[in-house]
Amino acid sequence: MRVNEAEQFVLCAQKELNKWWIFGKPDYDMVADNYGKAANCFRLNKRYHACIEHHNLSADYHLKCNNDNEALHQYSEMIDVLSLLHYNSDSSNVGSMSKFDKSRYLDQIDVYNKMLVLYSNGGRFDAINRTNFTIAQLYFENFDYTMALKYYDDVVSNTTNNTYYRKSLESMGKIYHMQDNVADMTKVYSALCRESRLGGGAGTGTGTRFYVKASLCNICNDDIVAVNRLTDEVEKISSVDKDFIETVIQSYQANDMSMFMTAIKRYETYYINDDVAVTLLLKIKTKMATSHDNGNLL
């Protein structure tokens, strides 16, 4: 049986460690290798807790040999097993797990943080950004938005113009939208606008229409100058997006609700499924209605 084979590898590792008191320093490479082999055998037998434990032991002894790459490999194997425990809700397939354990994502994050230390020591910046993004996604998927924002911000602060940068900003925008935080939404969508230099053509998908989102945020903030600056900076803006924002600005400045509603009706096909745009348009409409009721022209 694989369990017996695993136990033999464990005994070999422990025997080597016991040499410390008799024959001098143990061969940590051999210890790490045996623990790694034991972990693989435990996994084949669906002894997942034992598998994780021995991958971790293997990583520890690889680190004693300054073998960071092998330690990273063991950590990756741990992540793989922890992912299985976290996402597989069928308890019959998770060995000694008695039930689906959602807390496993925190164990994954602990391992990822160990990996971050090794990536930092090696100056592996792409791996650092990828890992920070992965940790942020785990927090996001499990509704810990405060920690998700922290790790997304680490990605944004340490890189620009790559996939993780853009995806981090987009996810931050989603969180700020849920929090009704227009000030930070403005920063995020303006940054996406400048990073891509593209407004995203109307009808090409809500995820790329950063110019519209950033412009509506700035209108909510009464900052028309910022909208004009974005319009000058973004190289490609579809005529639909540009005309729509210009009409919204005109109606907002004139406090003309009829013009505003006509613009929304005319362009609703492009924006009706964009939750962020709809939320911001409702905010602008509310501000206009309040201003009108108070007898104040904008």
C-alpha positions, 0 to 999 in steps of 0.5 A: 500500500502507498501508506506503508511506502509513505511511512517508510520514506518518513522513517528514512527521513527520521533515521537520517535526522537521528544521526545528528547525535551520533555521526554528525550533521544529517543530510538535509537534502536526503531528509527533504527528498524523503519527506517529499516522496512521503507526501506524494504517497500520502496524496495518492492514498487521499491522506491529504492532511498528512500530505500537506504536513510532509510537503511542508516538512520537505520545504523546511529542510530544503530551506536549510540547504538554501534550495529555494526552488525546491522549497517553492515546488513543495509549497506549490504542491501544498497549494494544490492539495489545499485547493482541492480541500477548499473547492471540493465539496464532496467529503467522500473525495477529501480523505480524512476531511469530514466536511467541506472546509471553507477556511482552507483558503486561509491556509493557502494564503499562509503558504503563498506568503511563505512563497512571497518571502522566497520570491522577494529574496530572489528578486522575482518581481513578476512572481511577486505580483502574480502571487499578490494578485492570487492572494487578493483574489482568494480574499475577494472570493471569500468576501474579505474586501479589506484584505483583498484591497491591501493585496491588490494595492500591493500589485498596483503600487509595484507594477504598471502596464501588465495584466495583473495591474489592470485586473487589480484595478478592475477588482478594486473598482468592483469593491469600491462600487459595492462600498459606494466609494465614488472618490476611490472609484474615480482614482481607479477608473481614471488610472485604468483610462490612462494606463490603457490609453483606450476608452473602450468602444461602446458595445465592446463590453462593460469591463473595458469602458473605463473612459465612461466610468471615469468621466461619470465618476468625475461628474459626480464629483463636480469635476468637469475639468477632470473629464476634459483632461481625460478626454484629451489624454485618451487616444481612442474614444468611440464617438458614442462614448464621447457624445454621451459624456458630452450630453451628460455634462451639458444637461448636468451643467444646465440642470436640464433633466429632460436633456439628461433623460433623453441622453440616457434613453438614446444611449441606454443600449450601450450602458444599461447592463453596466452596473457601475455606469447605471449607479453613477447615472442615478447619482447624477440624476439624484444630484440634479433633482435635489438641485432643482428642488432647492432652486439651485442651477449648476 
